[in-house]
Amino acid sequence: MFGGKIFDRGEDGDMDITRNSEMVSHVHRRKSAEYLERKIFPYAKESNFDFDRLMPIVRLLATNRQRSHSWAKMTDMEIIKSAGLYEENIETGVSGFNLAAVLLFGRDEVILSCTSNYVTDAICRRDNLDRYDDRLMVTTNLIDAYEQLNDFIAKHTLDRFHLIDGQSVSLRSIISRELVSNILVHRDYGSAYPAKIIIERDRIITENWALPKKPGKIDPNDFMPFPKNPILARFFINIGRADVLGSGVRNLYEYTKIYSGGEPELIEGDVFKTIVPLSKSNSFVSDKSSLSDKMSDNVSDKTSDNAYEQMILSYIETNGEINATTTATLIDRSPSTARRILSRLVDESVIIAVGANRNRKYKFSK
């Protein structure tokens, strides 16, 4: 503050934000030692939450991550308190569920009441560049939001598999998991700026309002991770939807290179921006586009038949059917190899063949 005015210092100089209450609030949160996720709602009741449906999911996810996880034998409220979602402010004497609890378990109308700005806008924009080809606006609890946003990315991008410790692993799932968990956990829920996931022809972009500590492009070899919402971060780690702080950046750099051959960009500012490049083989395009642009995929010679099968099944799940020519292009192998793998899936009754040889297509068996 200077001369009765409030300024925000940025790379371009000092900006007068005295009349911009949103920016003033943002500066206060950025400099404050308090976390908005810990705001207590003393009148929130258990009936405002969807514990009956979501808690069994949380226990299952936690025990899948760690078989002996303590949450397995806890009651709902014991989990809530151990996760820091129910607090008592010693200074004021106020106690109750906090904003983190509302975001994780609250019913949609309760979330809207407690943080009216919360929305994640997922957009696919390839053919209709002025508007969008597909859109999903997510305003539900973070547990369901995580699934919905990952499904949206899976719907509009192709998968690619890679051997890690002898197991075939979905690279798209790893990258999508990092993008979605970051945009849900490390954002400023007090801002009116909507978080976004934008899928374009050659890249995925995510944006969310943040509380930057060191603005600029993040160097994976030299960065200091800072928790924006530590309660939410710990909860996501407990249920296996995030790893320790900082690992997400390293995972994105490592697996994006394998997935598309490019490097991601992570840019920290008031708006935290992530850009993950897509190669043509990793991105669905218009039905009018050539099949070679749509399906070419260079898979390592070491990839197992099981990985090829997963690629084929993923394609059928998205498109309803596949033929031998498309399969050969998809897995980047000869037509005879494609037919051999398809025949094995038919023999195992996973899929069925429909039509004569030249026009034969393969679909899921009923």
DOPA-568236 format. One line per 8 residues: number of its first residue (from 1); their letters; for each residue x, y, z of C-alpha. Coordinates in pm, 1 decimal, decimal comma. Layout:
DOPA-568236
NUM	a	X/Y/Z | ... $
end
This chain:
DOPA-568236
1	mfggkifd	0,0/0,0/0,0 | 128,8/346,9/-87,7 | -39,6/686,9/-79,0 | -371,0/535,5/26,2 | -370,7/297,2/-272,8 | -309,9/-75,0/-301,9 | -61,6/-200,4/-562,0 | 21,2/-549,1/-687,1 $
9	rgedgdmd	379,4/-590,4/-802,4 | 430,9/-796,8/-1118,2 | 685,5/-842,0/-1393,4 | 548,2/-540,8/-1582,2 | 553,7/-307,0/-1283,4 | 317,9/-205,7/-1004,1 | -53,6/-217,1/-1084,7 | -310,5/-11,7/-893,7 $
17	itrnsemv	-575,2/-261,1/-775,8 | -743,4/-38,8/-515,1 | -1082,8/-55,0/-687,1 | -1059,0/-423,0/-782,1 | -1188,9/-612,2/-478,5 | -1119,9/-950,7/-640,5 | -752,6/-865,4/-692,5 | -720,5/-717,3/-343,9 $
25	shvhrrks	-863,6/-1037,2/-197,2 | -625,4/-1242,7/-408,2 | -322,5/-1045,0/-286,7 | -437,8/-1091,4/72,3 | -468,1/-1469,4/26,4 | -131,1/-1486,2/-147,9 | 44,6/-1310,8/141,3 | -157,0/-1472,5/417,4 $
33	aeylerki	-30,3/-1774,7/610,1 | -385,8/-1909,5/627,3 | -538,7/-2151,9/377,2 | -888,6/-2091,3/243,1 | -956,8/-2467,4/249,0 | -956,6/-2441,4/631,0 | -1248,4/-2196,4/642,5 | -1498,9/-2345,5/887,0 $
41	fpyakesn	-1872,2/-2364,1/817,6 | -2017,8/-2405,2/1168,1 | -2375,0/-2461,5/1047,4 | -2287,9/-2742,4/802,9 | -2446,6/-3073,5/908,3 | -2377,3/-3435,8/813,4 | -2694,3/-3429,8/602,4 | -2524,3/-3170,9/378,3 $
49	fdfdrlmp	-2271,5/-3432,8/272,2 | -2282,8/-3745,8/57,2 | -2094,2/-3965,9/303,8 | -2308,8/-4278,0/251,4 | -2211,8/-4304,9/-115,3 | -1860,9/-4160,5/-115,6 | -1704,8/-4303,4/201,0 | -1705,7/-4667,6/75,8 $
57	ivrllatn	-1526,2/-4543,3/-236,3 | -1270,8/-4357,0/-24,0 | -1200,7/-4664,7/192,0 | -1158,3/-4882,6/-115,8 | -920,4/-4637,3/-282,3 | -716,3/-4598,1/37,3 | -681,2/-4975,2/93,3 | -596,8/-5030,0/-273,3 $
65	rqrshswa	-307,7/-4790,2/-226,2 | -205,6/-4938,6/109,2 | -360,7/-5265,3/221,1 | -322,0/-5188,8/591,3 | -447,1/-4830,3/566,2 | -588,9/-4706,9/897,0 | -901,8/-4568,9/727,5 | -1025,0/-4922,7/659,0 $
73	kmtdmeii	-1147,5/-4967,4/1017,2 | -1240,8/-4607,5/1099,1 | -1593,5/-4467,4/1112,5 | -1688,5/-4191,6/870,6 | -1633,9/-3915,8/1127,5 | -1303,4/-4065,4/1239,6 | -1179,9/-4045,7/879,9 | -1309,5/-3690,5/847,1 $
81	ksaglyee	-1128,8/-3576,6/1160,6 | -806,4/-3765,3/1087,1 | -797,4/-3605,7/742,2 | -831,4/-3256,6/890,6 | -1177,5/-3198,5/742,7 | -1344,7/-3117,5/1076,5 | -1170,3/-2851,9/1285,1 | -1199,0/-2642,6/1596,2 $
89	nietgvsg	-1047,6/-2297,1/1586,3 | -880,7/-2258,2/1924,1 | -862,7/-1880,5/1884,4 | -1232,7/-1824,3/1810,9 | -1390,5/-2141,0/1952,3 | -1570,4/-2205,3/1623,1 | -1582,4/-2571,1/1514,2 | -1726,7/-2759,0/1219,7 $
97	fnlaavll	-1663,0/-2894,7/872,7 | -1420,9/-2689,1/666,6 | -1418,2/-2597,0/297,5 | -1196,9/-2895,8/213,5 | -1468,0/-3127,2/352,3 | -1734,4/-2946,3/150,2 | -1532,1/-2976,8/-170,4 | -1461,5/-3347,4/-117,0 $
105	fgrdevil	-1795,4/-3472,8/14,5 | -2050,9/-3192,2/-12,4 | -2369,4/-3224,6/-211,7 | -2367,2/-3009,3/-523,7 | -2601,4/-2744,2/-383,8 | -2391,7/-2720,4/-65,7 | -2071,0/-2671,2/-265,1 | -2241,4/-2396,1/-463,2 $
113	sctsnyvt	-2353,1/-2229,7/-140,5 | -2005,4/-2238,5/16,7 | -1797,1/-2149,0/-289,3 | -2011,4/-2016,5/-571,3 | -1707,6/-1972,9/-800,4 | -1619,3/-2342,4/-819,0 | -1636,3/-2488,9/-1168,0 | -1399,8/-2683,5/-1392,3 $
121	daicrrdn	-1467,3/-2622,1/-1761,6 | -1351,8/-2909,3/-1986,0 | -1351,2/-2823,5/-2357,7 | -1259,0/-3015,4/-2671,6 | -1185,5/-2770,1/-2952,2 | -1055,0/-2915,1/-3278,8 | -1300,6/-2862,6/-3564,4 | -1512,7/-2577,8/-3429,3 $
129	ldryddrl	-1236,6/-2340,0/-3324,6 | -1473,7/-2050,2/-3257,8 | -1667,0/-2245,7/-2995,6 | -1608,4/-2613,1/-2916,9 | -1679,9/-2967,3/-3032,0 | -1759,0/-3100,4/-2684,9 | -1786,6/-2946,2/-2341,5 | -1830,7/-3059,5/-1982,1 $
137	mvttnlid	-1877,8/-2818,5/-1691,6 | -1801,5/-2993,7/-1363,8 | -1941,8/-2850,1/-1040,6 | -1966,4/-3164,3/-829,2 | -1750,8/-3293,4/-541,8 | -1380,2/-3349,3/-610,3 | -1402,4/-3729,7/-584,2 | -1658,0/-3751,5/-865,6 $
145	ayeqlndf	-1501,7/-3456,9/-1051,5 | -1172,6/-3646,7/-1073,9 | -1342,6/-3937,0/-1253,5 | -1549,8/-3715,3/-1484,1 | -1251,8/-3508,3/-1598,6 | -1031,0/-3811,9/-1657,7 | -1311,6/-3969,5/-1860,9 | -1340,2/-3651,1/-2069,8 $
153	iakhtldr	-968,5/-3659,6/-2153,9 | -989,4/-4031,6/-2235,4 | -1286,3/-3964,7/-2463,8 | -1092,1/-3720,0/-2679,5 | -737,9/-3860,2/-2684,9 | -588,0/-4191,6/-2785,9 | -399,3/-4407,2/-2542,5 | -48,7/-4540,8/-2567,6 $
161	fhlidgqs	109,5/-4813,3/-2361,2 | 459,1/-4846,2/-2221,8 | 643,2/-5115,5/-2028,9 | 734,8/-5012,9/-1673,9 | 896,4/-5282,6/-1459,0 | 770,0/-5545,6/-1700,8 | 409,2/-5425,9/-1689,6 | 216,2/-5251,1/-1963,4 $
169	vslrsiis	104,7/-4911,3/-1834,6 | -128,6/-4654,3/-1989,8 | 69,3/-4335,6/-2051,5 | -246,1/-4133,8/-2109,5 | -377,4/-4235,8/-1768,5 | -57,1/-4122,8/-1597,2 | -58,7/-3784,6/-1771,7 | -433,4/-3731,9/-1728,6 $
177	relvsnil	-408,7/-3820,5/-1359,4 | -141,7/-3556,9/-1302,6 | -329,5/-3287,5/-1494,9 | -662,7/-3350,7/-1324,5 | -531,5/-3393,2/-969,3 | -326,5/-3073,7/-1007,2 | -617,2/-2864,5/-1131,5 | -842,9/-2989,8/-850,2 $
185	vhrdygsa	-597,1/-2978,0/-560,7 | -361,7/-2686,8/-634,1 | -599,9/-2403,7/-712,2 | -734,4/-2098,2/-538,0 | -1099,2/-2176,2/-462,9 | -1161,5/-1817,3/-360,1 | -1116,1/-1686,2/-714,3 | -1390,9/-1638,0/-971,9 $
193	ypakiiie	-1152,8/-1750,6/-1248,1 | -1285,6/-2086,0/-1379,1 | -1039,8/-2372,8/-1402,7 | -1010,5/-2509,5/-1755,6 | -902,7/-2820,9/-1941,8 | -879,2/-2751,4/-2315,9 | -805,5/-3029,8/-2564,3 | -687,6/-2906,1/-2903,5 $
201	rdriiten	-553,7/-3086,8/-3207,2 | -193,8/-3082,6/-3092,5 | -203,8/-3020,4/-2716,6 | -388,0/-3030,2/-2385,0 | -395,3/-2705,9/-2186,3 | -498,6/-2666,0/-1823,8 | -546,4/-2335,5/-1643,7 | -637,3/-2250,8/-1287,5 $
209	walpkkpg	-605,2/-1949,0/-1061,5 | -322,9/-2000,8/-817,2 | -125,8/-1836,4/-539,3 | 216,5/-1808,2/-706,9 | 533,6/-1802,7/-499,8 | 784,3/-1794,0/-785,7 | 621,4/-1683,0/-1113,9 | 766,5/-1814,9/-1437,8 $
217	kidpndfm	828,9/-2140,0/-1621,8 | 897,2/-2435,0/-1392,8 | 1227,5/-2617,6/-1432,7 | 1181,2/-2981,6/-1323,7 | 1544,0/-2991,8/-1208,9 | 1522,3/-2675,8/-1000,9 | 1189,9/-2596,1/-841,9 | 1049,3/-2570,5/-492,5 $
225	pfpknpil	701,0/-2727,3/-464,3 | 459,2/-2532,0/-247,1 | 124,0/-2675,4/-132,4 | -171,7/-2456,2/-230,4 | -421,5/-2671,0/-35,2 | -228,6/-2912,7/189,9 | -539,9/-3080,6/334,8 | -674,8/-3162,6/-11,5 $
233	arffinig	-327,0/-3269,3/-125,4 | -286,4/-3513,4/165,6 | -634,8/-3653,6/105,8 | -562,1/-3719,1/-262,7 | -234,0/-3888,2/-166,6 | -416,7/-4110,4/82,1 | -660,2/-4234,5/-183,8 | -389,8/-4283,1/-445,7 $
241	radvlgsg	-493,8/-4000,5/-676,8 | -178,1/-3797,5/-622,4 | 178,7/-3859,6/-513,3 | 409,3/-3668,0/-284,3 | 440,5/-3297,6/-357,8 | 657,5/-3230,3/-661,3 | 637,5/-3577,5/-815,3 | 362,4/-3469,4/-1054,6 $
249	vrnlyeyt	594,6/-3227,1/-1233,2 | 859,7/-3494,4/-1276,7 | 602,7/-3749,2/-1396,5 | 468,4/-3508,8/-1659,2 | 815,9/-3439,9/-1796,8 | 914,0/-3806,6/-1798,6 | 601,6/-3959,5/-1951,7 | 503,3/-3683,2/-2193,5 $
257	kiysggep	831,2/-3740,3/-2379,7 | 738,9/-4105,8/-2425,2 | 373,2/-4034,0/-2502,9 | 414,3/-3766,4/-2770,0 | 786,2/-3703,6/-2812,2 | 756,1/-3348,7/-2676,5 | 806,6/-3171,5/-2346,2 | 533,7/-3019,1/-2130,8 $
265	eliegdvf	536,5/-2658,9/-2016,6 | 435,3/-2560,1/-1664,7 | 407,0/-2185,6/-1612,2 | 337,0/-2043,8/-1267,7 | 162,6/-1711,3/-1233,6 | -168,8/-1579,6/-1108,3 | -298,7/-1831,0/-1363,2 | -109,5/-2159,5/-1342,4 $
273	ktivplsk	-86,3/-2302,4/-1693,1 | 17,1/-2650,6/-1809,7 | 64,4/-2743,1/-2175,8 | 106,5/-3107,9/-2275,9 | 185,0/-3160,7/-2645,7 | -0,8/-3427,2/-2843,2 | 137,0/-3599,8/-3148,8 | -107,3/-3684,2/-3427,9 $
281	snsfvsdk	-112,5/-4044,1/-3309,4 | -231,6/-3944,1/-2961,0 | -521,6/-3723,7/-3066,2 | -864,3/-3795,9/-3213,3 | -945,6/-3570,0/-3507,2 | -1242,1/-3511,3/-3734,5 | -1400,1/-3816,8/-3901,0 | -1314,5/-3648,4/-4231,7 $
289	sslsdkms	-943,6/-3671,2/-4154,6 | -730,9/-3948,7/-4298,6 | -691,4/-4270,6/-4106,1 | -313,2/-4240,3/-4115,0 | -333,4/-3906,2/-3931,1 | -582,9/-4049,5/-3687,0 | -423,8/-4379,5/-3597,6 | -49,5/-4393,9/-3670,7 $
297	dnvsdkts	129,2/-4494,9/-3352,8 | 489,2/-4596,3/-3306,1 | 491,9/-4859,2/-3033,2 | 817,1/-5008,1/-2908,0 | 906,0/-5351,5/-3047,7 | 924,7/-5468,0/-2686,5 | 557,4/-5397,0/-2623,6 | 373,7/-5716,4/-2533,4 $
305	dnayeqmi	69,2/-5856,4/-2712,1 | -125,4/-5774,0/-2397,1 | -52,2/-5405,0/-2453,8 | -171,1/-5435,0/-2815,7 | -490,1/-5600,6/-2693,6 | -552,4/-5313,5/-2453,4 | -505,1/-5061,4/-2733,9 | -751,6/-5252,1/-2952,2 $
313	lsyietng	-1009,3/-5281,6/-2675,5 | -971,1/-4912,5/-2589,0 | -1034,9/-4823,5/-2953,6 | -1345,3/-5047,5/-2970,9 | -1475,6/-4896,7/-2646,8 | -1451,6/-4550,6/-2799,4 | -1556,2/-4624,7/-3159,3 | -1779,7/-4930,3/-3125,5 $
321	einattta	-1587,0/-5150,4/-3370,2 | -1256,0/-5204,7/-3549,7 | -1128,5/-5390,5/-3857,4 | -795,4/-5560,1/-3931,3 | -658,0/-5272,0/-4139,5 | -727,6/-5017,3/-3867,4 | -583,0/-5254,6/-3607,1 | -256,6/-5291,5/-3800,3 $
329	tlidrsps	-226,5/-4912,9/-3824,1 | -320,1/-4864,1/-3459,7 | -55,5/-5101,4/-3321,4 | 195,6/-5027,9/-3601,3 | 231,6/-5395,0/-3692,3 | 170,6/-5607,8/-4001,5 | -184,3/-5707,7/-4104,2 | -103,1/-6071,0/-4021,7 $
337	tarrilsr	-2,1/-5974,2/-3665,7 | -318,5/-5767,5/-3631,9 | -534,0/-6060,2/-3747,7 | -354,6/-6296,8/-3510,3 | -427,5/-6076,5/-3207,1 | -787,8/-6019,1/-3315,9 | -837,6/-6395,0/-3362,3 | -709,2/-6462,8/-3011,9 $
345	lvdesvii	-952,3/-6209,1/-2865,0 | -1232,4/-6378,3/-3059,4 | -1123,7/-6721,7/-2931,7 | -1132,2/-6584,4/-2576,8 | -1487,9/-6452,1/-2640,3 | -1381,1/-6097,0/-2557,5 | -1488,8/-5974,7/-2901,4 | -1686,3/-6117,5/-3193,6 $
353	avganrnr	-1625,7/-6101,3/-3568,3 | -1908,4/-5967,7/-3783,1 | -1921,3/-5989,7/-4164,3 | -1727,8/-6156,5/-4446,5 | -1347,9/-6153,2/-4470,8 | -1304,1/-5830,1/-4667,3 | -1562,9/-5635,6/-4467,1 | -1513,9/-5812,1/-4134,8 $
361	kykfsk	-1537,4/-5595,2/-3826,3 | -1484,7/-5672,4/-3461,0 | -1707,6/-5567,0/-3171,7 | -1741,5/-5647,9/-2803,3 | -1924,5/-5972,8/-2740,3 | -2254,4/-5933,7/-2557,6 $
end
